[in-house]
Amino acid sequence: MSFMQSLRQAWARSGSLLCVGLDPEPARFPAHLRERPDAVFAFCAAIVDATADLVCAFKPQIAHFAALRAEDALERLIAHIHDAHPGVPVILDAKRGDIGSTARHYASEAFERYRADAVTLNPYLGRDSVEPFLERADKGAILLCRTSNPGGADFQALDCGGEPLYLRVAETIARDWNAHGNCALVVGATWPEELGKVRARVGTMPLLVPGIGAQGGDVAAVLRHGLDADGNGLIISASRAVLYAGDGEDFAAAAREAARTLREAIAAGR
């Protein structure tokens, strides 16, 4: 089953547009986990198991694992999601983009080594830098468009023939790069009006929307500007607000409650 098929089925099955980002920071783990040799896996797997029925996807951030020399934990974690919660797609947040054989190795890393269903990509080196991902019709290519960080406007908002560059990026990807129907875009929750402009350009293409929770994105505004004609089309990502909702031995239950609250807020806005 392709990523897009899995995503649509997850939207329908869970009734949720919520994606939980998996960004492990051991200093914020509950005290009883910190000294365990498998603390990264144990923490993330507990979050996954506590929230899997409330989400449409999980999104592990590769740098959080690599900086801890915990790539093996990331492999185990994605395998655990696939085995214990089949049908919940995994988006590897890696923001890859490079040329030639390097891009092919990055694609192999994401899809063969880690077994991700989709990966975030940087399109600003041009189509050839992401072609190995685009040609994988079974996998998702989720390309940066209008990012949630304050500095995103430094380049993304530059005038490009009478319109901002991020809209040219959105239009080009939707028109020219999406031959397999496997593309999606990253548009931050912190820019809801821009989100609406992107939605108008790309139709029903899914939009991954980070910035809810700790970054201050407004759920109601995201839904108002970002939903597609079917009332879906969004992968609304929250990480720290869910992962670190509690710091005791009941951390997974606290994460579940935080995820449930976000899911209900999204459902009410739909």
Secondary structure by P-SEA (a helix, b strand, c coil): ccaaaaaaaaaaaacccbbbbbbbcccccccccccccaaaaaaaaaaaaaccccccbbbbbaaaaaaaccaaaaaaaaaaaaacccccccccccccccccaaaaaaaaaacccccccbbbbbccccccccccccccccbbbbbbccccccccccccccccccccaaaaaaaaaaccccccccbbbbbbcccaaaaaaaaaacccccccccccccccccaaaaaacccccccccccccccccccccccccaaaaaaaaaaaaaaaaaaaac
